[in-house]
Amino acid sequence: MSSVKGCNIPDDLYYNVDSNVWARKEADGTVTIGMTAYAAALAGQVVSCTPKKVGRSVEQNKSAATVESGKWVGPVKAPVSGEVVAVNDALSSAPGTINSDPYGSGWMVKMKPANWDADSAALVTGGAVAAAFEAKMNAEGFAGCGA
């Protein structure tokens, strides 16, 4: 697990750094996605999460969910293309879970990827993750998670 400016960033996940989203390839071939701790810190306390419905196809870099906080409403962009096969219903009653556990119980949707190999090639993973997020945070003047 990497930590950049106080934000946890697990290095075993795949990230679209520009969109502040992560993807985890599951054993069954599905991909779980959510917002990064950095995105949650930028948004502030999340008050609503509206995922796309099961069965919907979502293209890479298009909205898989809409998140609302006290200071922001916007899309959570899918890091890969595919079909939504599950949504995290628990977020409807506890959207703040996205802030407190963005990589665990704060996941948003699970997708059946259309072309994982091609789509994941554009994502950052492993040792490159911390440096990529540090550069982004510095460029955006981000003080840090919990700051």
N, C-alpha and C positions, 0 to 999 in steps of 0.2 A: 504494500500500500504506500503510495506516494502522498506527500502532503505539500501543497504549494500555498503559501500565504494563509495557512490555517485551514485550507480546504482539503478534505480527503479526496484522493483521486486514485482508486484502485487500478493498478497497472495490468490486471488480468482482463480488463474489459476493453471494448473497442469504442473509440470516440470520434464524433464529428466535432472537432474543437471549435470551429466557427459557430456552430449551432448550439453548443453546450449540451449535447445529448450523448448518451452512452447506449451500447448494445452488448448483450451477453448471449453467446451461442449456448443453447441448452443441449443436453444429451439427446433429446428427442428431435433435434433439428430445428426447433423453433428459436426465435430470437426475442429476448425480453429487452424492452427499452424504457428509458426514463431520463429525467433531467440530472445534470451534474450538481454537486454540492455548490459549485461556483454559480450556476444558473439560479439555484434556490436562494443563495445569498443575495444575488443581484435583484431578484424579484421581491424579496421580503417574504413575510408570512403568506403562504398560499392559502386562499380561502375557497377555491373551487378548481376542480379538474374535470374536464369533459372529454373523455376519450372517444375516438371513432368507434362505431358499433362493430361487433363481431360480424365477419363476412365482408367488410369493406376492404377494398384494395387501396393501398396507399403507396404512392411513388416516393422514391428516395428524395429527401429534402422537402417533402410536403408534410402538412400537418397530420400527426397521428393522434394528437390531443390538443385541447386548448386549456391553458392554465390562467387563472386570475388571482392576483394578489392585491394588496392595498394600493400598490403603485404601478401595476403592470397587468395587461391582458395580452396574451399572445400564444402563438403556436409552439408546440413541441414537435420539432421536425424529425421525421423518421430517418434514422441513419442508413436504413436499407429499404428497398422496395419489397412489398409483400402484402399478404392478406392478414387482417386482424383476426386472431383465433381466440383471444381472451383479453378481458379488460380487468383492471384491479377495482372491483366494486367497492372495496373498503375505503377508497379515496373519496367517495361521494359523502360519507359521513365523517371522515377524518382526513381532509386534504392536507393538513399540516404535517402528515407523515412524510410528505415529499421533502419538507425542510429537515425533519429530524432523522430520516433514514432513506436518503435518496437512492441508494444502491441496493437496498433490501426491500422492506415492506412498502417503500414509496415508489416501486415500479409502476408504470402506467399501462402499457399494453404488451401483449405477446403477439408476435407475427410469425407467419410461415413465410420465410424469405423466398422471393422469386428467383434471385440469383446471388446467394451469399458470397460466392467466390469473387464475382465481379464487383459487387457493391462494397464488400469489406476491404477491398484493395485500397479504397480511398480513405479508410478510417485509420486513426492513429492508435497504436497499442504498445504495451511493453515499456521498455526504457525510454522511448521517445515522448511518452505522455506528459511527464512532469515539465520538461523543457518547453513543449508546445503550449501548455497552459500558462506557464510562467511568462512566456513571451506575450501571450494574449492579455493576461492580467496587467502586465507592465504597460503595454500599449494602451490599454483602456483606463489606466490610472486607478485600478482596483486596490483598495486598502487591505482587504483580506476578509475571509470568513470570520464572523464573530466580531468584526471591527466596528 
